[in-house]
Amino acid sequence: MKKLSLVMMMALGAFTFQACQNSGSKDAVETADSLNTNTDTSTSASAADSGTIADEDSKFSTEAANAGMAEVALSELATKKSTNADVKAFAQAMIKDHSAANEKLKALATVKNITLPAVVGEEEQKVAADLSTKAGAEFDKAYVDQMVKDHDKAVSLFEEGSKDAKDADLKAFATETLPKLKAHQEHIKAIKDKLK
């Protein structure tokens, strides 16, 4: 039995290594999207009937996961680097709210057999690297500007998901999360106006 377990672990390790090698220069989001691509050429409606997730729903899930992880990562940075009490409080709320939404999405993805990115995408990593070089008021302004941009994108993504998602559970997740994202959007725009 131990021998069988060892062989299975070695096979799984080889498969994982091969999957990593095949991903080449793709970032985590692209890799997750490619793993989720529905190889069935049937229509989205029949895919929904057969229990598989439509490609659009998988794409929404990977984009939402990436956005949520990016919000948490940038906000963790803000809690350490910000010199503004409003910005720090906003960052702490982002960590709490987006971590909770990320966990809900992970649970849904597990049930729906959707692969989510394990880390944020390359673009978001570059933003974090750039932000980490800033300090003081310069950091606060850059973080706030990024949060406005990110929340504008997230609200748009979740509005589409709440209207167009084929999977009822993903549609409900988007609909349930959208009001909080809109509240974040309004809050960060108010902070931006105060920083001027």
Secondary structure, DSSP 8 states (H G I E B T S, - for coil): -HHHHHHHHHHHHHHHHHHHHHTTT--HHHHHHHHH-----S-HHHHHHTT---HHHHHHHHHHHHHHHHHHHHHHHHHHH---HHHHHHHHHHHHHHHHHHHHHHHHHHHHT----SS--HHHHHHHHHHHT--HHHHHHHHHHHHHHHHHHHHHHHHHHHHH-SSHHHHHHHHHHHHHHHHHHHHHHHHHHHH-
